[in-house]
Amino acid sequence: MYGTIAKFSLKPGMADEFGKVAASQDDVMGIPGYVSTVVYHSDTNPDECWLVVAFEDKASYVKNADDPA
């Protein structure tokens, strides 16, 4: 497994809107080597998030990262 972990903050009050947008991103299913995407929200601050994206291996991850599309 290989991927990215990113910490970010949403604008206050945008957590629900972000969830709707994230749920509508089904185009990732066709990416070779893609495994999953998970967004975690802090219990103490729902605007603080961690995004975890996983690929089968480093080669798949790098190939996707280098794809200009």
Secondary structure, DSSP 8 states (H G I E B T S, - for coil): -EEEEEEEE--TT-HHHHHHHHHT-GGGGGSTTEEEEEEEE-SS-TTEEEEEEEESSHHHHHHHHH---
